[in-house]
C-alpha cells in the first residue's frame, strides 16, 4: 500500500482555509492582551503591608494579579506566605509578589 502523505489532507485545506482563521484568532488575542501595569515603590509597600496583615489576621481577600496578558482575580485566604521567595499561596495557587496589582478585603 502506498502512503499518500500530505496529499490526503489537501481536500480539507481547499474547502476551508484554516491557516487564515487561526492567524486571525491569534491576531485578535494579541490585540486583547494588556501590558503589565507598573506600580510605584509606595504602591508596592502598601501591597506588601496588606499581604502581611491579611495573612496574620486570616482575612478573606480578593487579589487582582497579572497573568499571561490578562488581569485575573482570586478570592480566598492566604494559606502560605513565603517572604524570602516573594510568593504567596491562595487556594493552592502560587502567586508571585510581582504579579499582584491590587488587594482588597472581602
Secondary structure as the mmCIF struct_conf table of DSSP 4:
data_model
#
loop_
_struct_conf.conf_type_id
_struct_conf.id
_struct_conf.beg_label_comp_id
_struct_conf.beg_label_asym_id
_struct_conf.beg_label_seq_id
_struct_conf.end_label_comp_id
_struct_conf.end_label_asym_id
_struct_conf.end_label_seq_id
HELX_RH_3T_P HELX_RH_3T_P1 UNK A 5 UNK A 9
HELX_RH_AL_P HELX_RH_AL_P1 UNK A 10 UNK A 15
HELX_RH_AL_P HELX_RH_AL_P2 UNK A 18 UNK A 32
HELX_LH_PP_P HELX_LH_PP_P1 UNK A 35 UNK A 38
HELX_RH_AL_P HELX_RH_AL_P3 UNK A 41 UNK A 56
TURN_TY1_P TURN_TY1_P1 UNK A 57 UNK A 58
STRN STRN1 UNK A 61 UNK A 67
TURN_TY1_P TURN_TY1_P2 UNK A 68 UNK A 69
STRN STRN2 UNK A 70 UNK A 76
STRN STRN3 UNK A 78 UNK A 82
TURN_TY1_P TURN_TY1_P3 UNK A 83 UNK A 86
STRN STRN4 UNK A 87 UNK A 90
TURN_TY1_P TURN_TY1_P4 UNK A 91 UNK A 92
STRN STRN5 UNK A 93 UNK A 96
HELX_RH_3T_P HELX_RH_3T_P2 UNK A 97 UNK A 99
STRN STRN6 UNK A 100 UNK A 105
#
